[in-house]
């Protein structure tokens, strides 16, 4: 039986439309969560930068714009909603897809009500495979739009 996860042909098929070494910026204040997600995405070939608060995340995104931003809503120094708004207002980061992590299931409606542009949401707790699908879908859409 073929192990589809480790089969290189299977990996290529999943990644069709995703640039090689796509860069993800992960902004999360919980060290264990950061480590788990960063290691997973590095293991499958992504270039991942990490920040433990909103200010560091904003600086990293400006210095070297990633292909996608993954961030928690509840962040120290600058919350994810404020940061999202700043990213979308800045021409250097305006077109970067944002995937927001929230522990609150009704946060989607609140964010949209505030007219803050977020491309997708995932609710904690989540499975890494589900997060991976969300990220790959956003990267494919971004790549197709170019």
N, C-alpha and C positions, 0 to 999 in steps of 0.2 A: 504494500500500500504506500502511495506517495504522500509524504508530509507536505501539504499545500503551503503551509506557512514558511517552510524553509526552501521550497522549490523555487529556484531563481526565475523560472518562466512565469510562475504564478505571481511573484512579486512585481515583475515587469507589467503584467496585465493589470494589476491593481493600480499601478502608478502611471498608467497612460494619461497623458495630459497634465502631469505634474512635473515641473522642472526638476532636473537632478539637483540634489543637495539644496532643496528648498529651505529657506531660512525661516525659523519660527522664533518669535520673541515670546517667552512665557513669563508673565508678571503675576506672582503669587507670593504671599507672605508666609505661608506654612512650609517650613523647610522639608518636611517629609513628603508632602505633596509635590513640591518642586522637584525633588530628587527622583521620585518615582516616574513622573511624566517626562522629565528631561532624559533620563536613562533610556526609557522606552523609545522615545522618538530618535535619539541618537543611534540606538541599536538598529533601527530600521532605515537609517540613511539620511535623516534630516540634520541640518545644521541648527542647533538650538542655543539661543542665548537666554539668560534668565535674569530676573530682577526681583528683589524682595519687597519693593514698594513702588508706588506710582511715579515718584520723581525720578528714580533710577530708570524705570521703564521708559519714561518720556525721553530721557537723555539718550538711552540706547537706541530707541527708534529714530531719533533725529540724526544721530551719528552714523548709523548704518541701517537704513530702512529694511525691515524684514519683508518676507513674502506674506506673512500672516502674523497677527497678534492674538495670542491666547491670554486672557487675563480674568482674574477674579473681580467681582464687583466690590467686595469689601477689602480694601487695601489701605495700609497706613500711608501717611504723608500726602496722598492724593487718591481719592476713591476711583473705582473703575468707570463710573458714570462721567465724572468730570474729565478724566483722562481720555475717554472715548470721544467726548465732544472736542477736546483739544486736538486729538489726532485727525478728526474729520475736518476741522477748520484750517489745519496746516497743509499747504500744498504738497509738502514733502511726504506726508503720511496719509493724505486724504483718501487715496485709493487702495490702501492696505486693508484686506478683510479683517474684521475683528470678530473673534469667537469669545463670548462672555460666559464665564462660569458663575453660577449662582446657586445658593442653597435654598433660595425661595422660588417655589414653582410659579408664583404669580408675577415674578419680576419682569417677564417679557412685556406684559401689558403696561406696567408702570414705566418702563424704559421708553416704550413707544409713545406713551402719553406725554412724556417729557420731550419728545421729538429728538431723542438721541439716537444716532444711527449706529446700530450694531447688526452685523451680518448674520449671526446665528447665536444660539444659546445652548448650553448644556447644563443640566441640573446635577448638583452633588447629591448623593454619591453617584459616580458614573464608572462604567467599565472602560478600560483603556482602548479596547477595540471599538467601542462606540465613539469615543473621542477621536480616534484615528479616522473613522469614517467621516465624521463632521469636518475634520481638517482637510482631508483629501478632497471632499466635495467642494469646499470653499476654494482650495487651490486650483482645482480643475475649472471652476467657474471664472476665476480670475485669469487663468491662462487662456481660456476661450475668448474672453473679452478683449484681450490684447491684439 
